Amino acid sequence: MTDDAEREFLILTGMSGAGRTTAGNALEDLGWYVVDNLPPQMLRPLADLATRAGDSLPRVAAVIDIRGGALFSELEQSLAALRDVVDVRVVFLDASDTALVRRFEAVRRPHPLQGEGTPLEGILAERARLADMRTQSDLVIDTSELNIHQLATLVTESFAAGGSPELRVTVQSFGFKYGLPPDADWVADARFLPNPFWNPELRPFTGEDAAVSEYVLAQPGAIDFVEAYAAALRPALDGYRRENKRHATVAIGCTGGKHRSVALVRELSRRIAGIPGVSVSVRHRDLGRE
């Protein structure tokens, strides 16, 4: 019989066009019972049903979004009531305005809120309505740079069952010239180190190559930074676990996301992986860009 502590209840929400359907399909492939376009008022009955079903419905996900119209406005109240009876996580899928406009133009469908206006007007209206929910979410996934296969893989890695640690930490490199990662919980700057880009022998390589990694980590302050940052993150990650947060993203940036940030992310991830109850994955957001 499934214990209440083992039962998982997930709410999938976010911006239209950000990939909720792809995420929901990936959850179904993992064996989750997924209900699409559920009115928020039905969350409590669904939780009661899952409890009565026992082992038949150990993991339930509800996709709730702006398609619910006026009913969607009661999501926050329904979520508060639900938290009184079940441990629930909220996953918010987001993407940049530019990416969302491009996706709506590609499928030639109107945004649910655009009315007689443009897709961008609908997107801005939806973003304003969802601002509070985004802030309250346990996990925000930015899909601006992800294709459907990459998003499905990310969801699979994040929500697969099988004795996984309580907290999954993504350690991510990025390039400041391409913008900050909007889904990062912590952001650090590697630009205090000399840039291997200006070394003709190192320029063609990346922080994943031994020559660049050794060069970066040999610079004054590099190892001190990694050690101090890992030590500073440890109590924060412990706090996340105590608060039942299951995901965290640590981002380190340099100018282009190719050399310094990649090398530091690799080293930091090895140290964080030693924290009990933590599973670490590495992502290099801008590696491969020109």
N, C-alpha and C positions, 0 to 999 in steps of 0.2 A: 504493500500500500504506500502511495506517495505521501511523504510527510509534508506538512505545510511549509517547513523551512526549505524543502527541496523543490516545491512548486515554483514555477517561473511564470510571471505575467508581464507582458511587454506591451507598451503603447508605441506605435510607429506613427509619427506625424511629421509635419514640415511643409516646405514650399512645394506647390504644384510644379511638376516637371523636374524635381530634384532626385527622383528615383525610388519613390515609395513602392511602386509595383515591382521593380526589380528586387528590392530588399525583401518584400513580402514573399515573392517566389523563392528566394534563397532560403528564407526561414522555413517555408513549406517543405523544401527539399531536405532540410535538416530534421524534419519530423514535427515541427511546430504546427499547432492548430491555428490557422490564420483567418481572421474575419475582416473582410475589407469594407471600408466605408461604413463603419459602425457608428450609429448615433451615440454621443457621449452618455446619454441617459441609460444606455443599455450596458454600460461597463459593469455596474454592480450585479445585474442579473447574470452576465456572462461569467463573472468571478464565482458567483454562487453555483452556477452550473458546473464549472470546472472543479470546484470543491466536491460536489456530489459525484462527479464522474470518476474521481480518484485517479487511478493509474491510466485511465483512458485519455485523460487530458492533462498531462503533467506540465506541458509548456504551451501557453496560449499567447498569441499576439493579436492585438486589435489595431487596424489601420484606421486612423481618425484624421480627417482633414477638412478643408474649407468647403468641400462638396456638400457637407451637411447643412450648409446655409445657416439659418437662424439657430438651428440646434447646436451648431459648433460653438456658439458663444457660451454654452454651459459646460465646456470641457474642464475648465479649471475647478469649478465646484464639484463636478462628478469625479474628477481625479482626487480631490481632497477626501471625498467620502470613501473612495475606493482604497486609499492608503490606510484607512482605519481597519480594513479587514484582510488585506493581502499585501505582500511585498511586491511593489510594482516599479518597473523602470520605464523611463520615457526616452525614446530615441528620436532625435530631430534631424531630418535630412534637409540640407541647405545647399545652395549654389549661388554663384554671383548673378547679378541681374543680367549681365551680358550672356552668360551661359544659358540662363533660363529663356531669354528672348530667342536665342539661337535654336533651342530645342523646340519651342512652340512654333517657330517658323518652319522648322524641318518637318514637323508632323502636320502642319497646316490646320491646327486646331486652336480655337480661342482659349484664352485664359478664363477660368471660371468667374473672375471678378471684373473682366475688362468691359463688359457691357458693350456700349457703342464706341468705347475708346480703343486704345492700343494695348497690345500684350504687356508692354512696360508699365502702363498705368495700372493694369490688373495686378502685376507683380508687386508694385510699390504698395498698393492697397492691402494685399495679402501680407506683405512683410510687416506692415504696421500692426495688423491684427494679431500676428503671431509673435510679436516681439517679446511679450511676457512669457509665453510658453517656451520660447527658445531659451530664455534665461533660466527657467526652472528645469530644463531637461537634464537628464543624467549623462547623456552622450549626444554630441553634435557631430554629424558627419558631413563634411563639405565635399560635394561630388563634382565641383566645377571642372576638375581635371581628370575625372574618372570616367571610363566607358562602362557599359553595363556589365561586362565581364569582370572588370576590376572591382566594381562595387559589390557584385555577388561574392567574389572571393573575400573581400573585406568583411562582409556580413557573416560569411561562413566561418572565418577565423575568429570572429568576435563572439559568436553565439553557438558554436558547436558544443555538444555535450561531451561528457567523458572525463570527469574528474579534473577539470581544468582549474588552475589557481583562481583565487577570488578576484584578483585585480589584473587586468590586461593593460600593459603600458606600451604605447607606440612611441618610439624614439625616432624623430623625423628630422632630416636635414632639409634646408630650403635656401633659396636665393632671395635676398632682400629686394633685388631689382625686379623680381616677379611678384612681390607683395607678401605680406604676412599671411601665414596659414590661419584662417579664421576659426578652425576647430581646435587650436592648440590651447592647452591649459597653462603651460609655462613656455616662455620664449626666451632664449639666450642668444647672445651675439658673439660670433667667433671672429669678428673683424679686428679684434685687438692683436691678432697674430699676423705675421708677414704672409702675404698672399703668394702661394706657389705659382700663380698665373704668370707672375713676372719673371719666373725662372724658365728660360727656354727649354731646359731639359725636362722639367716637370709639367709644363703647360698642357701637353697632349693627354696626360694621365688624370686620374681622379683620386679622391681620398680612399677609394677601395683598393688602389694599387699600393704595394708595400713602400715604394720609393717616396710617394707623396705622404702617406700616413706617417712614416718614420720622420720625414722632414717636419711635418706639422707638430707632432708630439714632442719633438726635440727642442722646439722653440721655448724660450723662457716664459713660464707662466702657464703653458699648455696643460701639463699634467696636474699642476696645482689647481687649475680651474676645474678639471674633470673630477678630481678627488673632492674638492670643496662643494661642487655642484651636486655630486652624488650624495654627499653627506647631508646637504640641505634638503634634497628631495626625499630622503628616507622618512623623516617624520611626517611630511605632507602625504606621502603614499600610504603610510600607516594610518593616517587620519582618513584618507579616502576609504580604506578597507573598513574602518570602524563605522563610517557613515553609509556603508553598503553601496558605495559607488564601485562599479565594475570595470570602468575604462578610464584611462587618462592618456593624454598626448603631451609629450615633451618635445619641443622643437628647438633646433639650433640653426641659426642662419649665418651665412657669409654673403659675399657680394653676388655670386652666381649660383651658389648651391652645388659646387662641383668638387672643391678641394678641402678647405678647412672645416666646413660644417660636416662634411661626410666623414672625415677622419675622426672628429670629436664625437660624432654620433656613434660610430662603431665602438670607440673606447668607452663612452658613457654607458652604452647598452650592456656591455659586458659587466660593468660594475652594478648596475641596477638589477641585472638578472640574478645576482646573489642575494637579493632581499627575499626573505621567506614569504610565500604566498603571492609572489608576483611573477607573471609571465610577460616576456618582452619580445616585441617584434620591431624590426627596423624598416623604415621607409625613407627613400631618398626622392623627395618630390620633384626636384628640378634637374636631377641627373639626366644627361642626354640632351638637354636643351642647348641650342647654340648660344 
